[in-house]
Amino acid sequence: MQNWQIKTSLFLNYFVFAILLNSVGTVILQVQNNFGVTEGAASVLEAFKDLSIAAVSFLISSYITRIGYKNAMLIALGFVTLVCFLMPSMPSFWATKLLFAAVGSGFALIKMSVYSTIGLVTHDKKEHISLMNFLESFFMVGILTGYFIFSSFVDSENPQSTAWLQVYYWLGGISLAAFVLLLSAPLDESSVRPEGNSNLAEDFGKMFQMMVLPLVLVFILCAFFYVLIEQSIMSWLPTYNQKVLQLPAALSIQMASILAGSTALGRFLAGIVMKKLNWYWVLTTCLLLAAVLVVVAVPLAEGSSGRVVTGWGDAPLAAFVFPLIGLLIAPVYPAINSLILSALPVQKHGLMSGLIIIFSALGGTTGSIITGNIFQHFGGQTAFYFSLIPIAILIVGLFFFQKLVRNDE
């Protein structure tokens, strides 16, 4: 298979950062247990992760081609490997904040480089959207794996134990393996190397010029609200499982993996379905069904209180049903990302990837903070009902996005 080595490396890089980034839901639960912080205070971990992603993307995206996609990924993997190996010796809330700031900074480099590299190793729009969906589905496999890795280190009998921090030695080893694989993978970046001597101000100017295009503006709206939905659910599902459904801590983390698994399956299936069906009708139908699922699944939690749960076999129905929302919202993000990138020449993919990451990060941190505060003041069920509002906004946004995409074509 052509470009198999670099494609394999892209998948592994995404896998590593999927585990680290989306452990935020697990860590939010654990810092409440270990360090006595409130739901509202714990929600800032999402901000440390996402705002560092946004900041690095804003500063680097305009000259990512000067650094080189491969070099940027190597820097990110090397930095995160070091941070992971240091983490177990710093058991504190402030250390978890620094960890997510470091992981967010590294992911900004990884995601910009991965998204831009896809354009170098695919040959047409269909291959691009298919690889994007498979890559994003593997990202969800990483999240799914992460839940089981973290839960195996969590002591449900002793919630105050910080032994779970030992997991970072394992994650540092995986990151180091990804670094070595990428180092040996060939990547031809000659077609995207900048020509001439444009300065930093000119590069930033190009990014702002791109932002005012109607197609890009509507895309930004859609990306923002999609990630707001996804992260508000993903980051708070372990806490919802423990505090609303009364599951043990380790089981709460494990059962949150259903969301990652259903999302991975949704993206894998989308990679096949969207080769044959119109993307707009697929995404709109999925979002409408997601709204129906929220209305049906959240009330199921009311009948689960007071039950003693020890494992998957006696977990309440609500713990299995609500996470299936991942299957329905899954195709949206990779599809709209692929469409916007395919509409631009490969030389602009670095800039566009930066904008994708910035507004995705802002959506993620906004969703998590809003959900955390609703959770604290009004309860977990109300917090998850909140997802109906951004789902409605996203459906409207996709209507205008498809019109602009059609006009551009």
Secondary structure, DSSP 8 states (H G I E B T S, - for coil): -TTHHHHHHHHHHHHHHHHHHTTHHHHHHHHHHHH---HHHHTHHHHHHHHHHHHHHHHHGGGHHHH-HHHHHHHHHHHHHHHHHHGGG--SHHHHHHHHHHHHHHHHHHHHHHHHHHHHH--SHHHHHHHHHHHHHHHHHHHHHHHHHHHTT--TT-TT--GGGGHHHHHHHHHHHHHHHHHT-----GGGS--S---HHHHHHHHHHHHTSHHHHHHHHHHHHHHHHHHHHHTTHHHHHHHTS---HHHHHHHTHHHHHHHHHHHHHHHHHTTTS-HHHHHHHHHHHHHHHHHHHGGGGGG-TT----SGGG--HHHHHGGGHHHHHTTHHHHHHHHHHHTS-GGGHHHHHHHHHHHHHHHHHHHHHHHHHHHHHH-HHHHHHTTHHHHHHHHHHHHHHHHHHHHH-
